[in-house]
Amino acid sequence: MIAKRLNRRSFLRNAAAAATAPSLACPAIAQGQARVVVVGGGFGGASAARALRRLNAKVAITLVESNRTFTACPFSNGVIAGLRDLKEQQFGYDAAAKDSINVVFASATGIDAQARSVILSTGERLGYDRLVLSPGIDILWNALPGYDEAAAEVMPHAWKAGEQTALLRRQLEAMEDGGTVIISAPANPFRCPPGPYERASLIAHYLKVRKPRSKLIVLDAKDQFSKQRLFQDAWAKLYPNLEWVALSSGGKVIAVDAAAKTLTTDFGRHKGDVVNIIPPQSAGRIATTAGVADRTGWCAIDPVTFESKPVPNIHVLGDACIAGAMPKSAFSANAQAKACAAAIVRLLAGEPVVKPKLINTCYSLVAPDYGITVAGVYQPAAGVLAEVKGSGGVSPLQAPAAYRAQEALFADGWFRTITAEVFG
Ligand SMILES: Cc1cc2nc3c(=O)[nH]c(=O)nc-3n(C[C@H](O)[C@H](O)[C@H](O)COP(=O)(O)OP(=O)(O)OC[C@H]3O[C@@H](n4cnc5c(N)ncnc54)[C@H](O)[C@@H]3O)c2cc1C
């Protein structure tokens, strides 16, 4: 156990902020007076709360989360394709509580930045010295005309894991062989850039195995997407029934009719038997309420501390923040959380914060035994998180099956490791 903790600590030091050792000099922390509230117990928030605790035993940490059970999005495309159970995506907060983190199951409904307090759905108020927001995303209902909450019950988004994931799975199972599945992918920026294409791949795999007369159409609001050559190379080999329609070929969906399961694009209409709309998104609502989201719907931050540019003492992590070149991923949220926790400890101690270096790796499964990767290293430069030149890259375009199988195993290992670190 001690060895494990030392490893985690050394990882934090190396990957997040080499010189950000916890300060014992801060009178507020030493006396146990410093209070940090974290809103959102997903990959960013739960990581931040636990990283803070590892860095400092004294600071009072409260984690506010709406749900008692967290359902993870990474690997949820496997649930949709029938490769794994939704239960394998679900995690609780016992480990955080054991770390002496005060876990409060409620929704944050307001932030009083002047008074430095968070207002909860229970009516309670929590005071803070530093507030961390990691609320993930919200769907921009009706940004795509016709796509509202009722339409999502017919044409699920499944972009927040849980009941929506299960609904899309049920619809695929109920569809007859010979049916048409449509995925509508949004314009940038959105949660998990390779996610729609991993989903398309795994649904195509399911159709190939179980419903081979069926077809899958991906209508895309973009001409380019993450790991595109790797995905398209695999699709050409594995999934002849998968058709990708780019923006320039009329892929952008401009309106939906849920009752008719019909999508309108600039070039025509498409009717599906199962329709998955991945809609436009913004930072989770509490970010707007707190005044940290800008007109883009996302939150501008200082890339060294993750402190909100417009509102001091509030830090924003994960999907909700504008992280420059860093993609919106669970891996990124976890890395940002460690850097942010290290910065907060220093800020509370009145010490200078050291520039972090952050890593992201996104694995995607094209088939159960076929994995591909994109990786990058990022650091603050000119006010944003910029990719370190020459770092990272993607899996090779030409690789033997054994290489792809090994990357699929790495993907599985990554999911087990990150969920054990954040929730275990
Ligand atoms: C299909 C799919 C596949 C993906 N695959 C991968 C992958 O392979 N690898 C990868 O790295 N990433 C992947 N992602 C992306 C990943 O899920 C997100 O980037 C990650 O969850 C972001 O973390 P977060 O902390 O910002 O948000 P979340 O993890 O969504 O956590 C937000 C939390 O905040 C809570 N919350 C929100 N508002 C409030 C409030 N007002 N009060 C209290 N609680 C609140 C929510 O209940 C939630 O628990 C995938 C996403 C999808 C949709």
The ligand as an SDF file (V2000), in Angstrom:
LIG
                    3D

 53 58  0  0  0  0  0  0  0  0999 V2000
  -19.1500    7.5600  -25.7940 C   0  0  0  0  0  0  0  0  0  0  0  0
  -17.9940    8.1980  -25.0890 C   0  0  0  0  0  0  0  0  0  0  0  0
  -16.7740    7.5440  -25.0300 C   0  0  0  0  0  0  0  0  0  0  0  0
  -15.6960    8.1190  -24.3810 C   0  0  0  0  0  0  0  0  0  0  0  0
  -14.5040    7.4540  -24.3530 N   0  0  0  0  0  0  0  0  0  0  0  0
  -13.4340    8.0100  -23.7560 C   0  0  0  0  0  0  0  0  0  0  0  0
  -12.1800    7.3170  -23.7340 C   0  0  0  0  0  0  0  0  0  0  0  0
  -12.0400    6.2090  -24.2600 O   0  0  0  0  0  0  0  0  0  0  0  0
  -11.1440    7.9320  -23.1160 N   0  0  0  0  0  0  0  0  0  0  0  0
  -11.2470    9.1460  -22.5160 C   0  0  0  0  0  0  0  0  0  0  0  0
  -10.2580    9.6310  -21.9620 O   0  0  0  0  0  0  0  0  0  0  0  0
  -12.4280    9.8300  -22.5290 N   0  0  0  0  0  0  0  0  0  0  0  0
  -13.5170    9.2910  -23.1360 C   0  0  0  0  0  0  0  0  0  0  0  0
  -14.7240    9.9720  -23.1370 N   0  0  0  0  0  0  0  0  0  0  0  0
  -14.7930   11.3560  -22.5970 C   0  0  0  0  0  0  0  0  0  0  0  0
  -14.9810   11.3950  -21.0760 C   0  0  0  0  0  0  0  0  0  0  0  0
  -16.1390   10.6900  -20.6990 O   0  0  0  0  0  0  0  0  0  0  0  0
  -15.1060   12.8370  -20.6050 C   0  0  0  0  0  0  0  0  0  0  0  0
  -14.1390   13.6300  -21.2570 O   0  0  0  0  0  0  0  0  0  0  0  0
  -14.9010   12.9230  -19.0960 C   0  0  0  0  0  0  0  0  0  0  0  0
  -15.9550   12.2410  -18.4550 O   0  0  0  0  0  0  0  0  0  0  0  0
  -14.8160   14.3680  -18.6400 C   0  0  0  0  0  0  0  0  0  0  0  0
  -14.7040   14.4490  -17.2380 O   0  0  0  0  0  0  0  0  0  0  0  0
  -15.4520   15.6480  -16.4650 P   0  0  0  0  0  0  0  0  0  0  0  0
  -15.0360   15.5640  -15.0440 O   0  0  0  0  0  0  0  0  0  0  0  0
  -15.2780   16.8990  -17.2080 O   0  0  0  0  0  0  0  0  0  0  0  0
  -16.9990   15.2650  -16.6110 O   0  0  0  0  0  0  0  0  0  0  0  0
  -17.7720   13.9780  -16.0760 P   0  0  0  0  0  0  0  0  0  0  0  0
  -16.8560   12.8160  -15.9840 O   0  0  0  0  0  0  0  0  0  0  0  0
  -18.9910   13.8460  -16.9130 O   0  0  0  0  0  0  0  0  0  0  0  0
  -18.2050   14.3520  -14.6020 O   0  0  0  0  0  0  0  0  0  0  0  0
  -19.1010   15.4100  -14.3560 C   0  0  0  0  0  0  0  0  0  0  0  0
  -19.8070   15.1060  -13.0390 C   0  0  0  0  0  0  0  0  0  0  0  0
  -20.3550   16.3080  -12.5270 O   0  0  0  0  0  0  0  0  0  0  0  0
  -21.6110   16.0440  -11.9740 C   0  0  0  0  0  0  0  0  0  0  0  0
  -22.3370   17.3290  -11.9550 N   0  0  0  0  0  0  0  0  0  0  0  0
  -22.6010   18.1210  -13.0180 C   0  0  0  0  0  0  0  0  0  0  0  0
  -23.2190   19.2390  -12.6050 N   0  0  0  0  0  0  0  0  0  0  0  0
  -23.3430   19.1490  -11.2610 C   0  0  0  0  0  0  0  0  0  0  0  0
  -23.8990   19.9890  -10.2590 C   0  0  0  0  0  0  0  0  0  0  0  0
  -24.4600   21.1680  -10.5770 N   0  0  0  0  0  0  0  0  0  0  0  0
  -23.8750   19.5760   -8.9710 N   0  0  0  0  0  0  0  0  0  0  0  0
  -23.3060   18.3740   -8.6310 C   0  0  0  0  0  0  0  0  0  0  0  0
  -22.7700   17.5460   -9.5410 N   0  0  0  0  0  0  0  0  0  0  0  0
  -22.7800   17.9280  -10.8360 C   0  0  0  0  0  0  0  0  0  0  0  0
  -22.2070   14.9850  -12.8960 C   0  0  0  0  0  0  0  0  0  0  0  0
  -23.2400   14.2550  -12.2470 O   0  0  0  0  0  0  0  0  0  0  0  0
  -20.9750   14.1310  -13.1980 C   0  0  0  0  0  0  0  0  0  0  0  0
  -20.8370   13.0770  -12.2730 O   0  0  0  0  0  0  0  0  0  0  0  0
  -15.8350    9.3980  -23.7670 C   0  0  0  0  0  0  0  0  0  0  0  0
  -17.0640   10.0570  -23.8190 C   0  0  0  0  0  0  0  0  0  0  0  0
  -18.1340    9.4680  -24.4770 C   0  0  0  0  0  0  0  0  0  0  0  0
  -19.4430   10.1930  -24.5190 C   0  0  0  0  0  0  0  0  0  0  0  0
  1  2  1  0
  2  3  1  0
  2 52  2  0
  3  4  2  0
  4  5  1  0
  4 50  1  0
  5  6  2  0
  6  7  1  0
  6 13  1  0
  7  8  2  0
  7  9  1  0
  9 10  1  0
 10 11  2  0
 10 12  1  0
 12 13  2  0
 13 14  1  0
 14 15  1  0
 14 50  1  0
 15 16  1  0
 16 17  1  0
 16 18  1  0
 18 19  1  0
 18 20  1  0
 20 21  1  0
 20 22  1  0
 22 23  1  0
 23 24  1  0
 24 25  2  0
 24 26  1  0
 24 27  1  0
 27 28  1  0
 28 29  2  0
 28 30  1  0
 28 31  1  0
 31 32  1  0
 32 33  1  0
 33 34  1  0
 33 48  1  0
 34 35  1  0
 35 36  1  0
 35 46  1  0
 36 37  1  0
 36 45  1  0
 37 38  2  0
 38 39  1  0
 39 40  1  0
 39 45  2  0
 40 41  1  0
 40 42  2  0
 42 43  1  0
 43 44  2  0
 44 45  1  0
 46 47  1  0
 46 48  1  0
 48 49  1  0
 50 51  2  0
 51 52  1  0
 52 53  1  0
M  END
$$$$
